[in-house]
Structures are given as structure tokens and as C-alpha cells.
Amino acid sequence: MKTLTLRGIDDELASRLERIAQQGRESMNGAILNLLRDKLGLSKPRFREEYHDLDDLAGTWTQEEAREFDAVVSEFSRIDGELWR
């Protein structure tokens, strides 16, 4: 790994970099490396792959089917008070 030294960092740039590091809860070095990787297209994907397997089903239920589904799964939201004593 190489070590680089940057010169000519003005106060506004330094302030912005510090804010980015704080928001990301990372060091200045880490924040700068992430910014460089992003800009150069070297960053790893941060999100899971998006799937569209069920897209054809979205919005296809009738109101009656939706009511039936809600009735069947309503038991899942019931809290058994005896279990929480």
C-alpha cells in the first residue's frame, strides 16, 4: 500500500471532509479513501441485489383477497400477555 500526502487543502474542503467523516462515523482517512473509491468506480456495492421475482404479483389482489390475507395473518400481531410477565 502506498501513502500519499495531499497539499493545498483549504479550510472549506477540510471542513467538508471532517463533516463527511463525522456523518459516516469514520476517520478522515477512511472518509477520503471511500470518496476516492466512489469517484473512481472502485467502491464495493453497499446494497443487496434487487430482485424483481414478484413484480407481476404486486397490486394484483382484489380487496376481498387482501381482507382474507389480513385476517389470516392478524394472529401474528397478537401479544400473549402471559409470556411477557
MDAnalysis code that builds the backbone (N, CA, C; Angstrom):
import MDAnalysis as mda
import numpy as np

u = mda.Universe.empty(255, n_residues=85, atom_resindex=np.repeat(np.arange(85), 3), trajectory=True)
u.add_TopologyAttr("name", ["N", "CA", "C"] * 85)
u.add_TopologyAttr("resid", np.arange(1, 86))
u.add_TopologyAttr("resname", ["MET", "LYS", "THR", "LEU", "THR", "LEU", "ARG", "GLY", "ILE", "ASP", "ASP", "GLU", "LEU", "ALA", "SER", "ARG", "LEU", "GLU", "ARG", "ILE", "ALA", "GLN", "GLN", "GLY", "ARG", "GLU", "SER", "MET", "ASN", "GLY", "ALA", "ILE", "LEU", "ASN", "LEU", "LEU", "ARG", "ASP", "LYS", "LEU", "GLY", "LEU", "SER", "LYS", "PRO", "ARG", "PHE", "ARG", "GLU", "GLU", "TYR", "HIS", "ASP", "LEU", "ASP", "ASP", "LEU", "ALA", "GLY", "THR", "TRP", "THR", "GLN", "GLU", "GLU", "ALA", "ARG", "GLU", "PHE", "ASP", "ALA", "VAL", "VAL", "SER", "GLU", "PHE", "SER", "ARG", "ILE", "ASP", "GLY", "GLU", "LEU", "TRP", "ARG"])
u.atoms.positions = np.array([
    [0.835, -1.185, 0.000],
    [0.000, 0.000, 0.000],
    [0.869, 1.234, 0.000],
    [0.381, 2.214, -0.678],
    [1.098, 3.478, -0.776],
    [0.557, 4.477, 0.243],
    [1.373, 5.426, 0.561],
    [0.982, 6.541, 1.402],
    [1.118, 7.795, 0.573],
    [0.063, 8.599, 0.560],
    [0.077, 9.851, -0.192],
    [-0.046, 11.024, 0.763],
    [0.560, 12.117, 0.395],
    [0.420, 13.356, 1.148],
    [-0.273, 14.360, 0.249],
    [-1.318, 14.980, 0.751],
    [-2.044, 15.994, -0.024],
    [-1.707, 17.368, 0.522],
    [-1.435, 18.277, -0.396],
    [-1.147, 19.661, -0.005],
    [-2.207, 20.565, -0.602],
    [-2.341, 21.716, -0.037],
    [-3.251, 22.715, -0.608],
    [-4.711, 22.505, -0.243],
    [-4.966, 21.835, 0.863],
    [-6.342, 21.620, 1.304],
    [-6.797, 22.864, 2.046],
    [-7.730, 23.582, 1.442],
    [-8.198, 24.820, 2.068],
    [-9.176, 24.502, 3.199],
    [-9.516, 25.534, 3.961],
    [-10.367, 25.358, 5.139],
    [-11.742, 24.806, 4.787],
    [-12.324, 25.272, 3.681],
    [-13.659, 24.807, 3.288],
    [-13.642, 23.313, 2.956],
    [-12.638, 22.876, 2.203],
    [-12.514, 21.465, 1.856],
    [-12.278, 20.622, 3.102],
    [-11.400, 21.069, 3.978],
    [-11.111, 20.343, 5.220],
    [-12.367, 20.224, 6.076],
    [-13.123, 21.301, 6.161],
    [-14.349, 21.304, 6.949],
    [-15.360, 20.314, 6.378],
    [-15.506, 20.320, 5.072],
    [-16.453, 19.415, 4.413],
    [-16.031, 17.954, 4.616],
    [-14.734, 17.679, 4.512],
    [-14.234, 16.322, 4.723],
    [-14.456, 15.869, 6.164],
    [-14.238, 16.772, 7.102],
    [-14.468, 16.441, 8.509],
    [-15.939, 16.107, 8.751],
    [-16.831, 16.880, 8.141],
    [-18.270, 16.647, 8.301],
    [-18.669, 15.287, 7.715],
    [-18.129, 14.958, 6.553],
    [-18.425, 13.670, 5.922],
    [-17.931, 12.523, 6.805],
    [-16.742, 12.683, 7.362],
    [-16.188, 11.651, 8.244],
    [-17.057, 11.480, 9.488],
    [-17.508, 12.584, 10.075],
    [-18.348, 12.511, 11.266],
    [-19.683, 11.851, 10.953],
    [-20.284, 12.234, 9.828],
    [-21.578, 11.658, 9.452],
    [-21.470, 10.159, 9.208],
    [-20.354, 9.729, 8.640],
    [-20.145, 8.313, 8.385],
    [-19.539, 7.576, 9.554],
    [-19.277, 8.322, 10.647],
    [-18.656, 7.752, 11.841],
    [-17.385, 6.987, 11.482],
    [-16.541, 7.668, 10.736],
    [-15.284, 7.073, 10.317],
    [-14.169, 8.102, 10.428],
    [-12.957, 7.654, 10.271],
    [-11.813, 8.561, 10.341],
    [-11.768, 9.417, 9.077],
    [-11.013, 10.489, 9.141],
    [-10.820, 11.320, 7.949],
    [-10.190, 10.489, 6.840],
    [-9.201, 9.690, 7.199],
    [-8.529, 8.858, 6.211],
    [-9.527, 7.909, 5.535],
    [-10.356, 7.263, 6.345],
    [-11.361, 6.351, 5.802],
    [-12.354, 7.054, 4.902],
    [-12.794, 8.245, 5.321],
    [-13.755, 9.007, 4.526],
    [-13.160, 9.402, 3.181],
    [-11.919, 9.862, 3.198],
    [-11.258, 10.273, 1.956],
    [-11.059, 9.067, 1.035],
    [-10.639, 7.932, 1.601],
    [-10.478, 6.729, 0.782],
    [-11.799, 6.301, 0.152],
    [-12.884, 6.361, 0.930],
    [-14.195, 5.998, 0.386],
    [-14.635, 6.950, -0.716],
    [-14.392, 8.237, -0.530],
    [-14.729, 9.217, -1.570],
    [-13.947, 8.949, -2.852],
    [-12.673, 8.669, -2.711],
    [-11.844, 8.374, -3.886],
    [-12.317, 7.100, -4.577],
    [-12.588, 6.067, -3.799],
    [-13.065, 4.810, -4.393],
    [-14.381, 5.023, -5.130],
    [-15.311, 5.771, -4.507],
    [-16.598, 6.056, -5.160],
    [-16.397, 6.795, -6.474],
    [-15.589, 7.830, -6.438],
    [-15.368, 8.663, -7.622],
    [-14.702, 7.879, -8.747],
    [-13.827, 6.936, -8.390],
    [-13.099, 6.163, -9.388],
    [-13.809, 4.867, -9.776],
    [-14.981, 4.647, -9.200],
    [-15.743, 3.454, -9.528],
    [-15.164, 2.184, -8.944],
    [-14.452, 2.311, -7.845],
    [-13.807, 1.155, -7.219],
    [-14.502, 0.690, -5.948],
    [-15.578, 1.367, -5.570],
    [-16.230, 1.012, -4.309],
    [-17.061, -0.248, -4.498],
    [-17.186, -0.980, -3.411],
    [-17.990, -2.192, -3.410],
    [-19.450, -1.800, -3.276],
    [-20.336, -2.583, -3.857],
    [-21.769, -2.263, -3.727],
    [-22.176, -2.230, -2.263],
    [-22.968, -1.238, -1.894],
    [-23.393, -1.087, -0.500],
    [-24.758, -1.702, -0.249],
    [-25.460, -2.015, -1.316],
    [-26.817, -2.528, -1.177],
    [-26.906, -3.934, -1.742],
    [-27.839, -4.667, -1.203],
    [-28.073, -6.001, -1.727],
    [-28.645, -5.904, -3.133],
    [-28.464, -6.965, -3.868],
    [-29.006, -7.014, -5.214],
    [-30.527, -6.922, -5.149],
    [-31.110, -6.205, -6.068],
    [-32.550, -6.036, -6.096],
    [-33.154, -7.090, -7.017],
    [-34.150, -7.770, -6.519],
    [-34.815, -8.801, -7.297],
    [-36.203, -8.328, -7.717],
    [-36.661, -8.838, -8.822],
    [-37.981, -8.468, -9.345],
    [-38.850, -9.699, -9.558],
    [-38.605, -10.755, -8.785],
    [-39.308, -12.021, -8.958],
    [-40.822, -11.905, -8.764],
    [-41.236, -11.041, -7.862],
    [-42.656, -10.964, -7.514],
    [-43.348, -9.732, -8.098],
    [-42.684, -9.030, -8.978],
    [-43.253, -7.804, -9.539],
    [-44.604, -8.034, -10.208],
    [-44.758, -9.186, -10.868],
    [-46.015, -9.464, -11.567],
    [-47.188, -9.628, -10.615],
    [-46.903, -9.926, -9.349],
    [-47.967, -10.124, -8.370],
    [-48.353, -8.834, -7.651],
    [-47.478, -7.868, -7.651],
    [-47.718, -6.627, -6.898],
    [-48.980, -5.935, -7.403],
    [-49.882, -5.661, -6.476],
    [-51.097, -4.929, -6.809],
    [-52.148, -5.755, -7.528],
    [-52.022, -7.086, -7.496],
    [-52.969, -7.919, -8.244],
    [-54.081, -8.498, -7.378],
    [-53.977, -8.359, -6.056],
    [-55.019, -8.896, -5.193],
    [-56.271, -8.032, -5.265],
    [-57.406, -8.694, -5.165],
    [-58.656, -7.952, -5.034],
    [-58.769, -7.499, -3.578],
    [-59.716, -6.630, -3.315],
    [-59.910, -6.184, -1.929],
    [-60.317, -7.351, -1.037],
    [-61.097, -8.255, -1.581],
    [-61.517, -9.428, -0.812],
    [-60.320, -10.307, -0.469],
    [-59.417, -10.537, -1.420],
    [-58.223, -11.338, -1.166],
    [-57.327, -10.664, -0.117],
    [-57.220, -9.352, -0.189],
    [-56.412, -8.616, 0.784],
    [-57.015, -8.738, 2.171],
    [-58.354, -8.661, 2.285],
    [-59.025, -8.817, 3.586],
    [-58.803, -10.223, 4.136],
    [-58.887, -11.243, 3.267],
    [-58.661, -12.614, 3.708],
    [-57.237, -12.781, 4.236],
    [-56.276, -12.223, 3.519],
    [-54.875, -12.312, 3.943],
    [-54.685, -11.630, 5.293],
    [-55.214, -10.413, 5.427],
    [-55.096, -9.686, 6.688],
    [-55.713, -10.466, 7.848],
    [-56.839, -11.140, 7.590],
    [-57.490, -11.918, 8.644],
    [-56.612, -13.100, 9.057],
    [-55.995, -13.746, 8.103],
    [-55.163, -14.917, 8.397],
    [-53.910, -14.524, 9.183],
    [-53.277, -13.408, 8.832],
    [-52.024, -13.026, 9.495],
    [-52.241, -12.151, 10.718],
    [-53.467, -11.786, 11.021],
    [-53.721, -10.918, 12.178],
    [-53.261, -11.570, 13.482],
    [-53.279, -12.884, 13.523],
    [-52.846, -13.613, 14.715],
    [-51.376, -13.345, 15.034],
    [-50.596, -13.041, 14.024],
    [-49.166, -12.786, 14.231],
    [-48.915, -11.530, 15.053],
    [-49.832, -10.591, 15.056],
    [-49.614, -9.343, 15.792],
    [-50.233, -9.390, 17.195],
    [-50.856, -10.502, 17.533],
    [-51.444, -10.653, 18.869],
    [-50.323, -10.900, 19.875],
    [-50.385, -10.212, 20.992],
    [-49.380, -10.369, 22.049],
    [-49.990, -11.159, 23.192],
    [-49.328, -12.224, 23.577],
    [-49.770, -13.059, 24.691],
    [-49.191, -12.464, 25.976],
    [-50.033, -11.819, 26.747],
    [-49.600, -11.159, 27.973],
    [-48.937, -12.089, 28.970],
    [-49.341, -13.347, 29.007],
    [-48.756, -14.307, 29.931],
    [-47.285, -14.552, 29.646],
    [-46.892, -14.466, 28.392],
    [-45.496, -14.688, 28.025],
    [-44.574, -13.543, 28.430],
    [-45.149, -12.389, 28.722],
    [-44.331, -11.198, 28.996],
    [-44.341, -10.802, 30.465],
    [-44.648, -11.727, 31.335],
    [-44.627, -11.422, 32.777],
    [-43.279, -11.666, 33.352],
])
